């Protein structure tokens, strides 16, 4: 089966949600053909050796430069909680 995996941030073996995404990609690649679409800050792409492990598990890796909104994600979630969203 062909799968498209979309991540916010570069999957890597260490680092929170990115760690989970890395191991999900690794597991899916054992039985499926996986294409990876990464939305991340351009500085993440420039880090040495970050993308090479991904090519081992994904048939194709596409990078899209994306800057997170200026406010913190957690702050937005907290405010939405108070607003009843």
SULSUL-V433896 format. One record per residue. RES is the residue in three letters. PSI is psi in whole degrees, -180 to 180 (999 if undefined). Layout:
RES&PSI  RES&PSI
This chain:
UNK&140  UNK&130  UNK&147  UNK&122  UNK&126  UNK&128  UNK&148  UNK&93  UNK&155  UNK&120  UNK&133  UNK&158  UNK&-12  UNK&131  UNK&56  UNK&-131  UNK&-31  UNK&-31  UNK&-46  UNK&-46  UNK&-37  UNK&-47  UNK&-28  UNK&-45  UNK&-46  UNK&-45  UNK&-43  UNK&-34  UNK&-17  UNK&-32  UNK&-3  UNK&163  UNK&118  UNK&131  UNK&139  UNK&129  UNK&118  UNK&121  UNK&116  UNK&164  UNK&136  UNK&-27  UNK&-28  UNK&-33  UNK&-29  UNK&-11  UNK&137  UNK&128  UNK&7  UNK&-38  UNK&-23  UNK&-41  UNK&-27  UNK&-35  UNK&-21  UNK&-32  UNK&-26  UNK&140  UNK&-34  UNK&146  UNK&121  UNK&135  UNK&133  UNK&124  UNK&127  UNK&127  UNK&130  UNK&151  UNK&155  UNK&-30  UNK&150  UNK&143  UNK&-43  UNK&-37  UNK&-42  UNK&-43  UNK&-41  UNK&-45  UNK&-40  UNK&-34  UNK&-45  UNK&-29  UNK&-7  UNK&25  UNK&999
